[in-house]
Amino acid sequence: MASGTDRAVGMGLVGFSLLLFTYYTIWVIILPFVDSDHVVHQYFLPREYSVILPGIAALILLLCVPSLAWSPGRTASLRWTKRDGVTETLSDGSGCSASSYANSSFTRTSLVQRLALHSVGRNQK
């Protein structure tokens, strides 16, 4: 469940998005039909910015988002607890490794075999 801070930030982002959408919609769709000497035009930028600003935002998005998704030090891991209380972890990064957080020991291949057998058993049900 989301905390109160998460909800407040989420509502703030939704409110900002609605405000921005409303402003842009009025600016691009409604203002071209309003006389250019009307007082409402002073609250909006010139019309050529309606193409330039979203283009710059899209360029920044395309340049920044891939840098968030890729990290050279990131590893994938899978952790589960068996009925006897043994927690097993399988991780794959620069090299595969397996570890146990209880008094049980096993090899990397035995862990991979256990994982493969577990997934095969689930698919047959």
TORKOL-4160 file (C-alpha; in steps of 0.2 Angstrom, whole numbers, padded with zeros to 4 digits, m for minus):
125
<pt num="1" X="0000" Y="0000" Z="0000"/>
<pt num="2" X="0006" Y="0017" Z="m0004"/>
<pt num="3" X="0011" Y="0029" Z="0010"/>
<pt num="4" X="0004" Y="0046" Z="0013"/>
<pt num="5" X="0019" Y="0055" Z="0005"/>
<pt num="6" X="0018" Y="0044" Z="m0011"/>
<pt num="7" X="0000" Y="0048" Z="m0013"/>
<pt num="8" X="0003" Y="0066" Z="m0011"/>
<pt num="9" X="0017" Y="0066" Z="m0024"/>
<pt num="10" X="0006" Y="0056" Z="m0035"/>
<pt num="11" X="m0009" Y="0068" Z="m0033"/>
<pt num="12" X="0003" Y="0082" Z="m0036"/>
<pt num="13" X="0009" Y="0074" Z="m0052"/>
<pt num="14" X="m0008" Y="0071" Z="m0058"/>
<pt num="15" X="m0014" Y="0088" Z="m0055"/>
<pt num="16" X="0002" Y="0096" Z="m0064"/>
<pt num="17" X="m0002" Y="0084" Z="m0079"/>
<pt num="18" X="m0020" Y="0089" Z="m0080"/>
<pt num="19" X="m0015" Y="0108" Z="m0078"/>
<pt num="20" X="m0002" Y="0106" Z="m0092"/>
<pt num="21" X="m0014" Y="0096" Z="m0103"/>
<pt num="22" X="m0028" Y="0109" Z="m0101"/>
<pt num="23" X="m0016" Y="0124" Z="m0104"/>
<pt num="24" X="m0008" Y="0115" Z="m0120"/>
<pt num="25" X="m0026" Y="0111" Z="m0127"/>
<pt num="26" X="m0032" Y="0128" Z="m0125"/>
<pt num="27" X="m0016" Y="0135" Z="m0132"/>
<pt num="28" X="m0016" Y="0124" Z="m0148"/>
<pt num="29" X="m0034" Y="0120" Z="m0151"/>
<pt num="30" X="m0045" Y="0135" Z="m0145"/>
<pt num="31" X="m0033" Y="0150" Z="m0147"/>
<pt num="32" X="m0032" Y="0150" Z="m0166"/>
<pt num="33" X="m0051" Y="0153" Z="m0166"/>
<pt num="34" X="m0050" Y="0168" Z="m0154"/>
<pt num="35" X="m0046" Y="0186" Z="m0161"/>
<pt num="36" X="m0027" Y="0189" Z="m0160"/>
<pt num="37" X="m0030" Y="0206" Z="m0151"/>
<pt num="38" X="m0041" Y="0197" Z="m0137"/>
<pt num="39" X="m0034" Y="0199" Z="m0119"/>
<pt num="40" X="m0032" Y="0180" Z="m0117"/>
<pt num="41" X="m0018" Y="0179" Z="m0129"/>
<pt num="42" X="m0006" Y="0188" Z="m0116"/>
<pt num="43" X="m0007" Y="0172" Z="m0105"/>
<pt num="44" X="0000" Y="0161" Z="m0119"/>
<pt num="45" X="0017" Y="0160" Z="m0128"/>
<pt num="46" X="0018" Y="0163" Z="m0147"/>
<pt num="47" X="0010" Y="0148" Z="m0157"/>
<pt num="48" X="0027" Y="0142" Z="m0164"/>
<pt num="49" X="0032" Y="0137" Z="m0147"/>
<pt num="50" X="0018" Y="0124" Z="m0147"/>
<pt num="51" X="0029" Y="0113" Z="m0158"/>
<pt num="52" X="0046" Y="0118" Z="m0152"/>
<pt num="53" X="0043" Y="0115" Z="m0133"/>
<pt num="54" X="0036" Y="0097" Z="m0135"/>
<pt num="55" X="0050" Y="0093" Z="m0147"/>
<pt num="56" X="0063" Y="0098" Z="m0135"/>
<pt num="57" X="0054" Y="0088" Z="m0121"/>
<pt num="58" X="0053" Y="0073" Z="m0132"/>
<pt num="59" X="0072" Y="0074" Z="m0136"/>
<pt num="60" X="0076" Y="0076" Z="m0118"/>
<pt num="61" X="0065" Y="0061" Z="m0114"/>
<pt num="62" X="0073" Y="0050" Z="m0128"/>
<pt num="63" X="0091" Y="0055" Z="m0122"/>
<pt num="64" X="0088" Y="0052" Z="m0103"/>
<pt num="65" X="0076" Y="0037" Z="m0101"/>
<pt num="66" X="0089" Y="0024" Z="m0108"/>
<pt num="67" X="0102" Y="0030" Z="m0096"/>
<pt num="68" X="0090" Y="0026" Z="m0082"/>
<pt num="69" X="0086" Y="0008" Z="m0088"/>
<pt num="70" X="0104" Y="0002" Z="m0091"/>
<pt num="71" X="0116" Y="0001" Z="m0077"/>
<pt num="72" X="0133" Y="m0009" Z="m0079"/>
<pt num="73" X="0133" Y="m0015" Z="m0061"/>
<pt num="74" X="0115" Y="m0021" Z="m0061"/>
<pt num="75" X="0112" Y="m0040" Z="m0057"/>
<pt num="76" X="0097" Y="m0050" Z="m0058"/>
<pt num="77" X="0093" Y="m0061" Z="m0043"/>
<pt num="78" X="0079" Y="m0073" Z="m0038"/>
<pt num="79" X="0076" Y="m0077" Z="m0019"/>
<pt num="80" X="0064" Y="m0089" Z="m0011"/>
<pt num="81" X="0062" Y="m0098" Z="0005"/>
<pt num="82" X="0059" Y="m0116" Z="0006"/>
<pt num="83" X="0047" Y="m0125" Z="0018"/>
<pt num="84" X="0061" Y="m0130" Z="0030"/>
<pt num="85" X="0066" Y="m0111" Z="0032"/>
<pt num="86" X="0081" Y="m0111" Z="0020"/>
<pt num="87" X="0082" Y="m0095" Z="0010"/>
<pt num="88" X="0090" Y="m0098" Z="m0007"/>
<pt num="89" X="0096" Y="m0085" Z="m0019"/>
<pt num="90" X="0101" Y="m0086" Z="m0037"/>
<pt num="91" X="0109" Y="m0071" Z="m0045"/>
<pt num="92" X="0116" Y="m0068" Z="m0062"/>
<pt num="93" X="0128" Y="m0054" Z="m0066"/>
<pt num="94" X="0146" Y="m0054" Z="m0070"/>
<pt num="95" X="0146" Y="m0073" Z="m0065"/>
<pt num="96" X="0132" Y="m0084" Z="m0058"/>
<pt num="97" X="0133" Y="m0087" Z="m0040"/>
<pt num="98" X="0122" Y="m0096" Z="m0027"/>
<pt num="99" X="0121" Y="m0094" Z="m0009"/>
<pt num="100" X="0111" Y="m0100" Z="0006"/>
<pt num="101" X="0106" Y="m0090" Z="0022"/>
<pt num="102" X="0104" Y="m0105" Z="0033"/>
<pt num="103" X="0115" Y="m0120" Z="0038"/>
<pt num="104" X="0112" Y="m0129" Z="0021"/>
<pt num="105" X="0125" Y="m0129" Z="0008"/>
<pt num="106" X="0123" Y="m0133" Z="m0011"/>
<pt num="107" X="0132" Y="m0130" Z="m0027"/>
<pt num="108" X="0128" Y="m0118" Z="m0041"/>
<pt num="109" X="0122" Y="m0132" Z="m0052"/>
<pt num="110" X="0111" Y="m0140" Z="m0039"/>
<pt num="111" X="0103" Y="m0123" Z="m0037"/>
<pt num="112" X="0100" Y="m0121" Z="m0055"/>
<pt num="113" X="0093" Y="m0139" Z="m0057"/>
<pt num="114" X="0082" Y="m0136" Z="m0042"/>
<pt num="115" X="0075" Y="m0120" Z="m0050"/>
<pt num="116" X="0073" Y="m0129" Z="m0067"/>
<pt num="117" X="0064" Y="m0143" Z="m0059"/>
<pt num="118" X="0053" Y="m0132" Z="m0049"/>
<pt num="119" X="0047" Y="m0122" Z="m0064"/>
<pt num="120" X="0044" Y="m0138" Z="m0074"/>
<pt num="121" X="0033" Y="m0145" Z="m0060"/>
<pt num="122" X="0023" Y="m0129" Z="m0060"/>
<pt num="123" X="0020" Y="m0129" Z="m0079"/>
<pt num="124" X="0014" Y="m0147" Z="m0078"/>
<pt num="125" X="0000" Y="m0143" Z="m0066"/>
